[in-house]
Amino acid sequence: MKDKDKKYHEIISANIKKLRKSAKLSQESMAEKLCCSREFISRVENRKEKVSLNMLLKIADLFHINPSKMFIQS
């Protein structure tokens, strides 16, 4: 994985976890809302799996944010 790709992968994963926690959602409840597994959410948050563009859009919609905010390090 290229350094730039790795950096964005880390930023996106961290942002997903922060959004979930700030919304006080468990991985399981977030997974239910996104129609995916809790294991998938865990793998994404722990940087073991990348999210597809489609899933990224679903996550942004779930948290009512612009998808571009997923790429910004906070």
All heavy atoms as a GROMACS GRO file, in nm:
protein
  605
    1MET      N    1   0.085  -0.117   0.000
    1MET     CA    2   0.000   0.000   0.000
    1MET      C    3   0.090   0.124   0.000
    1MET      O    4   0.185   0.133   0.075
    1MET     CB    5  -0.088  -0.002   0.126
    1MET     CG    6  -0.191   0.106   0.129
    1MET     SD    7  -0.298   0.110   0.279
    1MET     CE    8  -0.355  -0.056   0.293
    2LYS      N    9   0.056   0.217  -0.085
    2LYS     CA   10   0.132   0.341  -0.091
    2LYS      C   11   0.113   0.420   0.038
    2LYS      O   12   0.010   0.410   0.104
    2LYS     CB   13   0.085   0.426  -0.210
    2LYS     CG   14   0.113   0.362  -0.344
    2LYS     CD   15   0.059   0.451  -0.454
    2LYS     CE   16   0.072   0.382  -0.587
    2LYS     NZ   17   0.011   0.459  -0.694
    3ASP      N   18   0.215   0.502   0.072
    3ASP     CA   19   0.208   0.581   0.195
    3ASP      C   20   0.085   0.670   0.201
    3ASP      O   21   0.019   0.680   0.304
    3ASP     CB   22   0.334   0.667   0.210
    3ASP     CG   23   0.456   0.584   0.248
    3ASP    OD1   24   0.439   0.470   0.296
    3ASP    OD2   25   0.568   0.632   0.228
    4LYS      N   26   0.054   0.735   0.088
    4LYS     CA   27  -0.062   0.824   0.084
    4LYS      C   28  -0.192   0.745   0.104
    4LYS      O   29  -0.280   0.788   0.178
    4LYS     CB   30  -0.064   0.897  -0.050
    4LYS     CG   31  -0.153   1.018  -0.054
    4LYS     CD   32  -0.137   1.091  -0.186
    4LYS     CE   33  -0.194   1.228  -0.180
    4LYS     NZ   34  -0.177   1.301  -0.304
    5ASP      N   35  -0.201   0.628   0.039
    5ASP     CA   36  -0.319   0.543   0.055
    5ASP      C   37  -0.333   0.498   0.199
    5ASP      O   38  -0.443   0.497   0.255
    5ASP     CB   39  -0.312   0.420  -0.035
    5ASP     CG   40  -0.322   0.453  -0.183
    5ASP    OD1   41  -0.366   0.566  -0.216
    5ASP    OD2   42  -0.286   0.368  -0.265
    6LYS      N   43  -0.221   0.458   0.259
    6LYS     CA   44  -0.222   0.412   0.398
    6LYS      C   45  -0.268   0.524   0.492
    6LYS      O   46  -0.346   0.500   0.584
    6LYS     CB   47  -0.083   0.363   0.437
    6LYS     CG   48  -0.077   0.301   0.573
    6LYS     CD   49   0.061   0.245   0.601
    6LYS     CE   50   0.065   0.184   0.740
    6LYS     NZ   51   0.197   0.133   0.773
    7LYS      N   52  -0.220   0.645   0.467
    7LYS     CA   53  -0.258   0.758   0.551
    7LYS      C   54  -0.409   0.782   0.545
    7LYS      O   55  -0.474   0.799   0.649
    7LYS     CB   56  -0.184   0.884   0.506
    7LYS     CG   57  -0.220   1.007   0.587
    7LYS     CD   58  -0.150   1.130   0.535
    7LYS     CE   59  -0.199   1.252   0.612
    7LYS     NZ   60  -0.152   1.377   0.556
    8TYR      N   61  -0.466   0.783   0.424
    8TYR     CA   62  -0.611   0.805   0.412
    8TYR      C   63  -0.689   0.690   0.474
    8TYR      O   64  -0.793   0.711   0.535
    8TYR     CB   65  -0.652   0.828   0.267
    8TYR     CG   66  -0.624   0.970   0.222
    8TYR    CD1   67  -0.532   0.997   0.122
    8TYR    CD2   68  -0.690   1.077   0.282
    8TYR    CE1   69  -0.507   1.128   0.082
    8TYR    CE2   70  -0.664   1.207   0.244
    8TYR     CZ   71  -0.573   1.232   0.143
    8TYR     OH   72  -0.547   1.361   0.107
    9HIS      N   73  -0.641   0.569   0.458
    9HIS     CA   74  -0.706   0.452   0.518
    9HIS      C   75  -0.711   0.469   0.670
    9HIS      O   76  -0.815   0.444   0.732
    9HIS     CB   77  -0.628   0.327   0.478
    9HIS     CG   78  -0.678   0.200   0.537
    9HIS    ND1   79  -0.806   0.153   0.517
    9HIS    CD2   80  -0.617   0.110   0.616
    9HIS    CE1   81  -0.820   0.039   0.581
    9HIS    NE2   82  -0.708   0.011   0.643
   10GLU      N   83  -0.602   0.514   0.730
   10GLU     CA   84  -0.596   0.536   0.874
   10GLU      C   85  -0.690   0.648   0.918
   10GLU      O   86  -0.759   0.637   1.020
   10GLU     CB   87  -0.453   0.568   0.917
   10GLU     CG   88  -0.360   0.449   0.907
   10GLU     CD   89  -0.214   0.483   0.934
   10GLU    OE1   90  -0.183   0.599   0.966
   10GLU    OE2   91  -0.131   0.391   0.922
   11ILE      N   92  -0.692   0.757   0.841
   11ILE     CA   93  -0.779   0.871   0.874
   11ILE      C   94  -0.926   0.831   0.868
   11ILE      O   95  -1.004   0.860   0.959
   11ILE     CB   96  -0.750   0.990   0.780
   11ILE    CG1   97  -0.612   1.048   0.811
   11ILE    CG2   98  -0.858   1.098   0.794
   11ILE    CD1   99  -0.562   1.147   0.708
   12ILE      N  100  -0.964   0.763   0.761
   12ILE     CA  101  -1.104   0.721   0.744
   12ILE      C  102  -1.145   0.627   0.857
   12ILE      O  103  -1.252   0.643   0.917
   12ILE     CB  104  -1.125   0.657   0.606
   12ILE    CG1  105  -1.113   0.763   0.496
   12ILE    CG2  106  -1.261   0.586   0.598
   12ILE    CD1  107  -1.101   0.707   0.356
   13SER      N  108  -1.060   0.530   0.888
   13SER     CA  109  -1.091   0.435   0.996
   13SER      C  110  -1.109   0.507   1.128
   13SER      O  111  -1.204   0.479   1.203
   13SER     CB  112  -0.979   0.331   1.007
   13SER     OG  113  -0.972   0.252   0.892
   14ALA      N  114  -1.018   0.598   1.160
   14ALA     CA  115  -1.028   0.672   1.285
   14ALA      C  116  -1.154   0.758   1.290
   14ALA      O  117  -1.221   0.767   1.394
   14ALA     CB  118  -0.903   0.759   1.304
   15ASN      N  119  -1.188   0.821   1.178
   15ASN     CA  120  -1.307   0.906   1.174
   15ASN      C  121  -1.434   0.824   1.193
   15ASN      O  122  -1.528   0.869   1.261
   15ASN     CB  123  -1.313   0.985   1.044
   15ASN     CG  124  -1.218   1.101   1.043
   15ASN    OD1  125  -1.176   1.150   1.148
   15ASN    ND2  126  -1.181   1.148   0.926
   16ILE      N  127  -1.439   0.706   1.135
   16ILE     CA  128  -1.556   0.620   1.151
   16ILE      C  129  -1.574   0.584   1.298
   16ILE      O  130  -1.684   0.592   1.352
   16ILE     CB  131  -1.545   0.495   1.062
   16ILE    CG1  132  -1.561   0.536   0.914
   16ILE    CG2  133  -1.649   0.390   1.101
   16ILE    CD1  134  -1.529   0.427   0.815
   17LYS      N  135  -1.466   0.548   1.362
   17LYS     CA  136  -1.472   0.511   1.504
   17LYS      C  137  -1.515   0.631   1.589
   17LYS      O  138  -1.599   0.618   1.678
   17LYS     CB  139  -1.336   0.459   1.550
   17LYS     CG  140  -1.338   0.398   1.688
   17LYS     CD  141  -1.206   0.332   1.718
   17LYS     CE  142  -1.211   0.250   1.844
   17LYS     NZ  143  -1.087   0.173   1.865
   18LYS      N  144  -1.459   0.748   1.562
   18LYS     CA  145  -1.495   0.869   1.637
   18LYS      C  146  -1.642   0.904   1.618
   18LYS      O  147  -1.712   0.938   1.714
   18LYS     CB  148  -1.409   0.988   1.594
   18LYS     CG  149  -1.269   0.983   1.648
   18LYS     CD  150  -1.190   1.102   1.596
   18LYS     CE  151  -1.043   1.086   1.628
   18LYS     NZ  152  -0.960   1.190   1.568
   19LEU      N  153  -1.689   0.895   1.495
   19LEU     CA  154  -1.830   0.925   1.468
   19LEU      C  155  -1.922   0.829   1.542
   19LEU      O  156  -2.022   0.870   1.602
   19LEU     CB  157  -1.857   0.918   1.317
   19LEU     CG  158  -1.804   1.033   1.234
   19LEU    CD1  159  -1.804   0.996   1.086
   19LEU    CD2  160  -1.887   1.158   1.258
   20ARG      N  161  -1.887   0.701   1.537
   20ARG     CA  162  -1.970   0.600   1.604
   20ARG      C  163  -1.974   0.626   1.754
   20ARG      O  164  -2.082   0.625   1.816
   20ARG     CB  165  -1.915   0.460   1.576
   20ARG     CG  166  -1.994   0.350   1.646
   20ARG     CD  167  -1.939   0.212   1.621
   20ARG     NE  168  -1.805   0.194   1.673
   20ARG     CZ  169  -1.775   0.173   1.803
   20ARG    NH1  170  -1.870   0.172   1.894
   20ARG    NH2  171  -1.650   0.154   1.840
   21LYS      N  172  -1.859   0.649   1.812
   21LYS     CA  173  -1.853   0.671   1.957
   21LYS      C  174  -1.924   0.800   1.998
   21LYS      O  175  -1.993   0.803   2.100
   21LYS     CB  176  -1.709   0.670   2.005
   21LYS     CG  177  -1.651   0.530   2.006
   21LYS     CD  178  -1.515   0.527   2.070
   21LYS     CE  179  -1.475   0.382   2.090
   21LYS     NZ  180  -1.373   0.367   2.192
   22SER      N  181  -1.907   0.905   1.919
   22SER     CA  182  -1.973   1.031   1.954
   22SER      C  183  -2.125   1.020   1.943
   22SER      O  184  -2.198   1.091   2.013
   22SER     CB  185  -1.920   1.147   1.870
   22SER     OG  186  -1.961   1.135   1.737
   23ALA      N  187  -2.172   0.930   1.857
   23ALA     CA  188  -2.316   0.906   1.845
   23ALA      C  189  -2.364   0.803   1.947
   23ALA      O  190  -2.483   0.769   1.949
   23ALA     CB  191  -2.349   0.859   1.703
   24LYS      N  192  -2.270   0.753   2.029
   24LYS     CA  193  -2.301   0.654   2.132
   24LYS      C  194  -2.366   0.528   2.072
   24LYS      O  195  -2.460   0.471   2.130
   24LYS     CB  196  -2.388   0.714   2.241
   24LYS     CG  197  -2.317   0.823   2.319
   24LYS     CD  198  -2.403   0.875   2.432
   24LYS     CE  199  -2.329   0.964   2.526
   24LYS     NZ  200  -2.288   1.091   2.494
   25LEU      N  201  -2.312   0.486   1.958
   25LEU     CA  202  -2.359   0.364   1.894
   25LEU      C  203  -2.259   0.252   1.921
   25LEU      O  204  -2.138   0.275   1.918
   25LEU     CB  205  -2.369   0.382   1.742
   25LEU     CG  206  -2.479   0.468   1.685
   25LEU    CD1  207  -2.464   0.481   1.534
   25LEU    CD2  208  -2.614   0.410   1.718
   26SER      N  209  -2.309   0.134   1.943
   26SER     CA  210  -2.221   0.017   1.951
   26SER      C  211  -2.187  -0.024   1.808
   26SER      O  212  -2.254   0.018   1.712
   26SER     CB  213  -2.292  -0.098   2.022
   26SER     OG  214  -2.401  -0.143   1.944
   27GLN      N  215  -2.085  -0.105   1.794
   27GLN     CA  216  -2.053  -0.156   1.661
   27GLN      C  217  -2.172  -0.235   1.607
   27GLN      O  218  -2.203  -0.227   1.488
   27GLN     CB  219  -1.929  -0.245   1.665
   27GLN     CG  220  -1.801  -0.169   1.688
   27GLN     CD  221  -1.680  -0.258   1.692
   27GLN    OE1  222  -1.688  -0.379   1.710
   27GLN    NE2  223  -1.563  -0.198   1.674
   28GLU      N  224  -2.237  -0.308   1.693
   28GLU     CA  225  -2.352  -0.389   1.651
   28GLU      C  226  -2.468  -0.303   1.601
   28GLU      O  227  -2.526  -0.331   1.495
   28GLU     CB  228  -2.398  -0.478   1.766
   28GLU     CG  229  -2.503  -0.578   1.724
   28GLU     CD  230  -2.533  -0.681   1.831
   28GLU    OE1  231  -2.445  -0.709   1.914
   28GLU    OE2  232  -2.645  -0.733   1.830
   29SER      N  233  -2.502  -0.197   1.675
   29SER     CA  234  -2.614  -0.114   1.631
   29SER      C  235  -2.578  -0.037   1.503
   29SER      O  236  -2.664  -0.019   1.416
   29SER     CB  237  -2.659  -0.020   1.741
   29SER     OG  238  -2.556   0.067   1.780
   30MET      N  239  -2.454   0.005   1.490
   30MET     CA  240  -2.411   0.071   1.366
   30MET      C  241  -2.421  -0.026   1.249
   30MET      O  242  -2.470   0.009   1.142
   30MET     CB  243  -2.269   0.124   1.380
   30MET     CG  244  -2.220   0.197   1.257
   30MET     SD  245  -2.058   0.270   1.289
   30MET     CE  246  -2.012   0.318   1.123
   31ALA      N  247  -2.377  -0.148   1.272
   31ALA     CA  248  -2.383  -0.250   1.166
   31ALA      C  249  -2.527  -0.276   1.123
   31ALA      O  250  -2.555  -0.289   1.004
   31ALA     CB  251  -2.317  -0.378   1.215
   32GLU      N  252  -2.618  -0.281   1.219
   32GLU     CA  253  -2.759  -0.303   1.186
   32GLU      C  254  -2.812  -0.191   1.098
   32GLU      O  255  -2.883  -0.216   1.001
   32GLU     CB  256  -2.843  -0.312   1.314
   32GLU     CG  257  -2.826  -0.440   1.389
   32GLU     CD  258  -2.902  -0.443   1.520
   32GLU    OE1  259  -2.987  -0.353   1.544
   32GLU    OE2  260  -2.875  -0.534   1.600
   33LYS      N  261  -2.777  -0.068   1.130
   33LYS     CA  262  -2.824   0.047   1.053
   33LYS      C  263  -2.765   0.049   0.912
   33LYS      O  264  -2.826   0.102   0.819
   33LYS     CB  265  -2.789   0.177   1.125
   33LYS     CG  266  -2.864   0.197   1.254
   33LYS     CD  267  -2.819   0.322   1.327
   33LYS     CE  268  -2.887   0.340   1.460
   33LYS     NZ  269  -3.029   0.361   1.457
   34LEU      N  270  -2.645  -0.009   0.896
   34LEU     CA  271  -2.577  -0.010   0.766
   34LEU      C  272  -2.597  -0.140   0.689
   34LEU      O  273  -2.544  -0.156   0.579
   34LEU     CB  274  -2.428   0.017   0.785
   34LEU     CG  275  -2.391   0.153   0.841
   34LEU    CD1  276  -2.243   0.159   0.875
   34LEU    CD2  277  -2.427   0.263   0.742
   35CYS      N  278  -2.670  -0.235   0.750
   35CYS     CA  279  -2.692  -0.367   0.688
   35CYS      C  280  -2.559  -0.438   0.659
   35CYS      O  281  -2.535  -0.484   0.547
   35CYS     CB  282  -2.777  -0.356   0.562
   35CYS     SG  283  -2.940  -0.289   0.592
   36CYS      N  284  -2.475  -0.442   0.759
   36CYS     CA  285  -2.350  -0.516   0.747
   36CYS      C  286  -2.325  -0.584   0.881
   36CYS      O  287  -2.409  -0.576   0.971
   36CYS     CB  288  -2.234  -0.422   0.710
   36CYS     SG  289  -2.192  -0.298   0.832
   37SER      N  290  -2.213  -0.650   0.895
   37SER     CA  291  -2.185  -0.723   1.019
   37SER      C  292  -2.106  -0.637   1.118
   37SER      O  293  -2.035  -0.545   1.080
   37SER     CB  294  -2.107  -0.850   0.990
   37SER     OG  295  -1.976  -0.818   0.947
   38ARG      N  296  -2.120  -0.672   1.245
   38ARG     CA  297  -2.041  -0.606   1.349
   38ARG      C  298  -1.892  -0.631   1.325
   38ARG      O  299  -1.808  -0.546   1.347
   38ARG     CB  300  -2.082  -0.657   1.488
   38ARG     CG  301  -2.010  -0.579   1.600
   38ARG     CD  302  -1.983  -0.661   1.724
   38ARG     NE  303  -1.914  -0.785   1.706
   38ARG     CZ  304  -1.780  -0.797   1.695
   38ARG    NH1  305  -1.703  -0.692   1.699
   38ARG    NH2  306  -1.726  -0.915   1.681
   39GLU      N  307  -1.861  -0.750   1.277
   39GLU     CA  308  -1.721  -0.785   1.248
   39GLU      C  309  -1.663  -0.693   1.141
   39GLU      O  310  -1.546  -0.655   1.150
   39GLU     CB  311  -1.710  -0.932   1.206
   39GLU     CG  312  -1.740  -1.031   1.315
   39GLU     CD  313  -1.890  -1.056   1.340
   39GLU    OE1  314  -1.974  -1.008   1.262
   39GLU    OE2  315  -1.922  -1.121   1.440
   40PHE      N  316  -1.743  -0.658   1.042
   40PHE     CA  317  -1.696  -0.567   0.938
   40PHE      C  318  -1.663  -0.430   0.999
   40PHE      O  319  -1.557  -0.374   0.970
   40PHE     CB  320  -1.802  -0.550   0.828
   40PHE     CG  321  -1.768  -0.444   0.728
   40PHE    CD1  322  -1.671  -0.466   0.631
   40PHE    CD2  323  -1.829  -0.319   0.732
   40PHE    CE1  324  -1.637  -0.367   0.539
   40PHE    CE2  325  -1.796  -0.220   0.642
   40PHE     CZ  326  -1.700  -0.245   0.545
   41ILE      N  327  -1.751  -0.380   1.083
   41ILE     CA  328  -1.726  -0.250   1.148
   41ILE      C  329  -1.597  -0.257   1.229
   41ILE      O  330  -1.514  -0.167   1.224
   41ILE     CB  331  -1.845  -0.207   1.237
   41ILE    CG1  332  -1.975  -0.194   1.155
   41ILE    CG2  333  -1.814  -0.078   1.312
   41ILE    CD1  334  -1.972  -0.089   1.046
   42SER      N  335  -1.579  -0.364   1.302
   42SER     CA  336  -1.458  -0.382   1.381
   42SER      C  337  -1.333  -0.384   1.292
   42SER      O  338  -1.234  -0.318   1.324
   42SER     CB  339  -1.467  -0.513   1.462
   42SER     OG  340  -1.346  -0.535   1.531
   43ARG      N  341  -1.338  -0.458   1.183
   43ARG     CA  342  -1.222  -0.466   1.092
   43ARG      C  343  -1.191  -0.330   1.031
   43ARG      O  344  -1.074  -0.294   1.017
   43ARG     CB  345  -1.248  -0.569   0.983
   43ARG     CG  346  -1.245  -0.712   1.033
   43ARG     CD  347  -1.244  -0.814   0.920
   43ARG     NE  348  -1.346  -0.794   0.819
   43ARG     CZ  349  -1.466  -0.851   0.821
   43ARG    NH1  350  -1.501  -0.932   0.919
   43ARG    NH2  351  -1.552  -0.828   0.724
   44VAL      N  352  -1.293  -0.253   0.998
   44VAL     CA  353  -1.271  -0.120   0.941
   44VAL      C  354  -1.208  -0.028   1.046
   44VAL      O  355  -1.108   0.038   1.019
   44VAL     CB  356  -1.404  -0.059   0.889
   44VAL    CG1  357  -1.389   0.088   0.859
   44VAL    CG2  358  -1.450  -0.134   0.765
   45GLU      N  359  -1.265  -0.027   1.166
   45GLU     CA  360  -1.213   0.060   1.270
   45GLU      C  361  -1.071   0.024   1.311
   45GLU      O  362  -0.994   0.110   1.353
   45GLU     CB  363  -1.304   0.055   1.393
   45GLU     CG  364  -1.436   0.124   1.372
   45GLU     CD  365  -1.522   0.128   1.496
   45GLU    OE1  366  -1.487   0.066   1.598
   45GLU    OE2  367  -1.628   0.192   1.488
   46ASN      N  368  -1.036  -0.103   1.298
   46ASN     CA  369  -0.902  -0.149   1.334
   46ASN      C  370  -0.807  -0.158   1.214
   46ASN      O  371  -0.702  -0.222   1.222
   46ASN     CB  372  -0.911  -0.284   1.406
   46ASN     CG  373  -0.974  -0.268   1.542
   46ASN    OD1  374  -0.921  -0.198   1.627
   46ASN    ND2  375  -1.089  -0.330   1.563
   47ARG      N  376  -0.847  -0.094   1.105
   47ARG     CA  377  -0.765  -0.080   0.985
   47ARG      C  378  -0.726  -0.213   0.920
   47ARG      O  379  -0.622  -0.225   0.857
   47ARG     CB  380  -0.640   0.002   1.015
   47ARG     CG  381  -0.671   0.140   1.064
   47ARG     CD  382  -0.545   0.214   1.104
   47ARG     NE  383  -0.580   0.344   1.159
   47ARG     CZ  384  -0.572   0.374   1.287
   47ARG    NH1  385  -0.527   0.287   1.373
   47ARG    NH2  386  -0.606   0.492   1.330
   48LYS      N  387  -0.811  -0.312   0.936
   48LYS     CA  388  -0.786  -0.442   0.874
   48LYS      C  389  -0.862  -0.459   0.744
   48LYS      O  390  -0.836  -0.552   0.669
   48LYS     CB  391  -0.821  -0.554   0.972
   48LYS     CG  392  -0.734  -0.552   1.096
   48LYS     CD  393  -0.763  -0.668   1.185
   48LYS     CE  394  -0.698  -0.654   1.318
   48LYS     NZ  395  -0.569  -0.688   1.337
   49GLU      N  396  -0.956  -0.368   0.719
   49GLU     CA  397  -1.036  -0.372   0.596
   49GLU      C  398  -1.069  -0.230   0.553
   49GLU      O  399  -1.096  -0.145   0.637
   49GLU     CB  400  -1.164  -0.453   0.618
   49GLU     CG  401  -1.240  -0.477   0.491
   49GLU     CD  402  -1.343  -0.589   0.505
   49GLU    OE1  403  -1.334  -0.671   0.596
   49GLU    OE2  404  -1.435  -0.590   0.421
   50LYS      N  405  -1.066  -0.209   0.423
   50LYS     CA  406  -1.103  -0.078   0.369
   50LYS      C  407  -1.252  -0.075   0.340
   50LYS      O  408  -1.313  -0.178   0.315
   50LYS     CB  409  -1.028  -0.051   0.238
   50LYS     CG  410  -0.880  -0.034   0.256
   50LYS     CD  411  -0.816  -0.007   0.122
   50LYS     CE  412  -0.667   0.008   0.136
   50LYS     NZ  413  -0.603   0.032   0.006
   51VAL      N  414  -1.309   0.044   0.343
   51VAL     CA  415  -1.450   0.059   0.310
   51VAL      C  416  -1.463   0.095   0.162
   51VAL      O  417  -1.380   0.168   0.107
   51VAL     CB  418  -1.521   0.166   0.396
   51VAL    CG1  419  -1.529   0.124   0.538
   51VAL    CG2  420  -1.455   0.299   0.384
   52SER      N  421  -1.567   0.044   0.102
   52SER     CA  422  -1.595   0.079  -0.037
   52SER      C  423  -1.653   0.219  -0.042
   52SER      O  424  -1.697   0.274   0.061
   52SER     CB  425  -1.696  -0.020  -0.096
   52SER     OG  426  -1.822  -0.004  -0.032
   53LEU      N  427  -1.655   0.276  -0.159
   53LEU     CA  428  -1.715   0.408  -0.175
   53LEU      C  429  -1.862   0.404  -0.137
   53LEU      O  430  -1.912   0.493  -0.067
   53LEU     CB  431  -1.699   0.457  -0.319
   53LEU     CG  432  -1.764   0.591  -0.353
   53LEU    CD1  433  -1.708   0.702  -0.262
   53LEU    CD2  434  -1.743   0.626  -0.499
   54ASN      N  435  -1.931   0.300  -0.176
   54ASN     CA  436  -2.073   0.287  -0.144
   54ASN      C  437  -2.094   0.285   0.008
   54ASN      O  438  -2.182   0.354   0.061
   54ASN     CB  439  -2.129   0.158  -0.207
   54ASN     CG  440  -2.278   0.147  -0.188
   54ASN    OD1  441  -2.352   0.241  -0.212
   54ASN    ND2  442  -2.323   0.030  -0.146
   55MET      N  443  -2.011   0.210   0.080
   55MET     CA  444  -2.024   0.203   0.225
   55MET      C  445  -1.985   0.336   0.289
   55MET      O  446  -2.048   0.380   0.385
   55MET     CB  447  -1.938   0.089   0.282
   55MET     CG  448  -1.952   0.073   0.432
   55MET     SD  449  -2.121   0.045   0.492
   55MET     CE  450  -2.145  -0.126   0.445
   56LEU      N  451  -1.885   0.401   0.234
   56LEU     CA  452  -1.845   0.532   0.285
   56LEU      C  453  -1.961   0.631   0.275
   56LEU      O  454  -1.987   0.708   0.367
   56LEU     CB  455  -1.723   0.584   0.208
   56LEU     CG  456  -1.653   0.705   0.265
   56LEU    CD1  457  -1.584   0.670   0.396
   56LEU    CD2  458  -1.551   0.757   0.167
   57LEU      N  459  -2.032   0.627   0.164
   57LEU     CA  460  -2.148   0.714   0.145
   57LEU      C  461  -2.260   0.680   0.243
   57LEU      O  462  -2.327   0.769   0.297
   57LEU     CB  463  -2.199   0.706   0.001
   57LEU     CG  464  -2.102   0.759  -0.106
   57LEU    CD1  465  -2.155   0.728  -0.246
   57LEU    CD2  466  -2.077   0.907  -0.088
   58LYS      N  467  -2.281   0.551   0.269
   58LYS     CA  468  -2.383   0.509   0.366
   58LYS      C  469  -2.348   0.559   0.506
   58LYS      O  470  -2.435   0.605   0.580
   58LYS     CB  471  -2.394   0.356   0.369
   58LYS     CG  472  -2.469   0.295   0.254
   58LYS     CD  473  -2.476   0.145   0.276
   58LYS     CE  474  -2.559   0.076   0.174
   58LYS     NZ  475  -2.571  -0.070   0.201
   59ILE      N  476  -2.220   0.549   0.541
   59ILE     CA  477  -2.176   0.594   0.673
   59ILE      C  478  -2.194   0.745   0.687
   59ILE      O  479  -2.244   0.794   0.788
   59ILE     CB  480  -2.030   0.551   0.699
   59ILE    CG1  481  -2.022   0.398   0.710
   59ILE    CG2  482  -1.975   0.618   0.825
   59ILE    CD1  483  -1.881   0.343   0.707
   60ALA      N  484  -2.153   0.818   0.584
   60ALA     CA  485  -2.170   0.964   0.586
   60ALA      C  486  -2.318   1.000   0.600
   60ALA      O  487  -2.354   1.090   0.677
   60ALA     CB  488  -2.110   1.026   0.460
   61ASP      N  489  -2.404   0.929   0.530
   61ASP     CA  490  -2.548   0.954   0.538
   61ASP      C  491  -2.601   0.921   0.679
   61ASP      O  492  -2.682   0.996   0.734
   61ASP     CB  493  -2.621   0.870   0.433
   61ASP     CG  494  -2.768   0.904   0.424
   61ASP    OD1  495  -2.802   1.023   0.407
   61ASP    OD2  496  -2.851   0.811   0.436
   62LEU      N  497  -2.555   0.813   0.736
   62LEU     CA  498  -2.597   0.774   0.870
   62LEU      C  499  -2.567   0.884   0.972
   62LEU      O  500  -2.649   0.913   1.059
   62LEU     CB  501  -2.526   0.644   0.912
   62LEU     CG  502  -2.550   0.596   1.055
   62LEU    CD1  503  -2.696   0.558   1.077
   62LEU    CD2  504  -2.458   0.479   1.088
   63PHE      N  505  -2.451   0.947   0.958
   63PHE     CA  506  -2.411   1.050   1.053
   63PHE      C  507  -2.442   1.192   1.004
   63PHE      O  508  -2.402   1.290   1.067
   63PHE     CB  509  -2.263   1.036   1.088
   63PHE     CG  510  -2.234   0.908   1.162
   63PHE    CD1  511  -2.162   0.806   1.102
   63PHE    CD2  512  -2.282   0.890   1.290
   63PHE    CE1  513  -2.137   0.688   1.170
   63PHE    CE2  514  -2.257   0.772   1.359
   63PHE     CZ  515  -2.185   0.670   1.299
   64HIS      N  516  -2.512   1.203   0.892
   64HIS     CA  517  -2.554   1.332   0.837
   64HIS      C  518  -2.436   1.426   0.815
   64HIS      O  519  -2.440   1.543   0.857
   64HIS     CB  520  -2.659   1.399   0.926
   64HIS     CG  521  -2.773   1.308   0.959
   64HIS    ND1  522  -2.869   1.274   0.867
   64HIS    CD2  523  -2.806   1.244   1.075
   64HIS    CE1  524  -2.956   1.192   0.924
   64HIS    NE2  525  -2.921   1.173   1.049
   65ILE      N  526  -2.331   1.373   0.752
   65ILE     CA  527  -2.214   1.456   0.722
   65ILE      C  528  -2.182   1.447   0.574
   65ILE      O  529  -2.222   1.352   0.505
   65ILE     CB  530  -2.090   1.414   0.804
   65ILE    CG1  531  -2.048   1.271   0.771
   65ILE    CG2  532  -2.113   1.432   0.953
   65ILE    CD1  533  -1.909   1.235   0.820
   66ASN      N  534  -2.108   1.544   0.525
   66ASN     CA  535  -2.058   1.541   0.389
   66ASN      C  536  -1.950   1.434   0.381
   66ASN      O  537  -1.861   1.432   0.467
   66ASN     CB  538  -2.001   1.679   0.353
   66ASN     CG  539  -1.963   1.689   0.208
   66ASN    OD1  540  -1.892   1.605   0.155
   66ASN    ND2  541  -2.009   1.795   0.144
   67PRO      N  542  -1.955   1.344   0.282
   67PRO     CA  543  -1.855   1.237   0.272
   67PRO      C  544  -1.710   1.288   0.272
   67PRO      O  545  -1.620   1.219   0.320
   67PRO     CB  546  -1.888   1.167   0.141
   67PRO     CG  547  -2.030   1.199   0.116
   67PRO     CD  548  -2.053   1.334   0.176
   68SER      N  549  -1.687   1.408   0.225
   68SER     CA  550  -1.552   1.461   0.219
   68SER      C  551  -1.492   1.477   0.360
   68SER      O  552  -1.370   1.472   0.376
   68SER     CB  553  -1.548   1.595   0.146
   68SER     OG  554  -1.620   1.693   0.217
   69LYS      N  555  -1.577   1.490   0.461
   69LYS     CA  556  -1.526   1.505   0.598
   69LYS      C  557  -1.460   1.377   0.648
   69LYS      O  558  -1.383   1.381   0.745
   69LYS     CB  559  -1.638   1.545   0.692
   69LYS     CG  560  -1.691   1.683   0.662
   69LYS     CD  561  -1.772   1.737   0.776
   69LYS     CE  562  -1.828   1.870   0.737
   69LYS     NZ  563  -1.772   1.981   0.804
   70MET      N  564  -1.487   1.265   0.582
   70MET     CA  565  -1.425   1.139   0.620
   70MET      C  566  -1.276   1.136   0.592
   70MET      O  567  -1.203   1.056   0.646
   70MET     CB  568  -1.493   1.024   0.548
   70MET     CG  569  -1.642   1.013   0.573
   70MET     SD  570  -1.685   0.975   0.743
   70MET     CE  571  -1.646   0.805   0.746
   71PHE      N  572  -1.230   1.227   0.505
   71PHE     CA  573  -1.090   1.228   0.464
   71PHE      C  574  -1.005   1.330   0.541
   71PHE      O  575  -0.887   1.343   0.517
   71PHE     CB  576  -1.080   1.261   0.314
   71PHE     CG  577  -1.142   1.155   0.227
   71PHE    CD1  578  -1.275   1.163   0.191
   71PHE    CD2  579  -1.066   1.049   0.182
   71PHE    CE1  580  -1.333   1.066   0.112
   71PHE    CE2  581  -1.124   0.951   0.102
   71PHE     CZ  582  -1.257   0.959   0.067
   72ILE      N  583  -1.068   1.401   0.635
   72ILE     CA  584  -1.000   1.507   0.708
   72ILE      C  585  -0.957   1.456   0.844
   72ILE      O  586  -1.039   1.406   0.922
   72ILE     CB  587  -1.091   1.631   0.723
   72ILE    CG1  588  -1.128   1.684   0.586
   72ILE    CG2  589  -1.022   1.738   0.808
   72ILE    CD1  590  -1.235   1.790   0.588
   73GLN      N  591  -0.829   1.469   0.873
   73GLN     CA  592  -0.777   1.425   1.002
   73GLN      C  593  -0.822   1.522   1.111
   73GLN      O  594  -0.811   1.643   1.096
   73GLN     CB  595  -0.626   1.418   0.997
   73GLN     CG  596  -0.564   1.346   1.113
   73GLN     CD  597  -0.418   1.315   1.090
   73GLN    OE1  598  -0.354   1.376   1.007
   73GLN    NE2  599  -0.368   1.217   1.161
   74SER      N  600  -0.875   1.464   1.218
   74SER     CA  601  -0.922   1.552   1.326
   74SER      C  602  -0.844   1.528   1.454
   74SER      O  603  -0.768   1.442   1.468
   74SER     CB  604  -1.070   1.530   1.351
   74SER     OG  605  -1.097   1.395   1.380
   0.00000   0.00000   0.00000
